[in-house]
Amino acid sequence: MTSGAAVTVVTAMWAKVYGLGHLGAIRALGASLSVVSSALGPAAMGWLIDDHISMEAIAFGSMASLASASLSVTVASLRPAAPRRF
């Protein structure tokens, strides 16, 4: 249920933020970035483990990355919205 809802919610969010004119291209870019990032994740974790980086350091780095992304989204959502063109 959550996967199905996520697809619907994300598509609605893209349509609201960027409009309907380029919705297909935006969804395609999002899907391709998702595939690339999910493919790079295991390779990056394996590289870090092979370089004897501790699991605590990996977890802290992941937490810092997540905090940075959350802060970026929060700051971006506080900006005034650009005028809409349809």
Beta strands, then each sheet from edge to edge (+ up, - down):
end
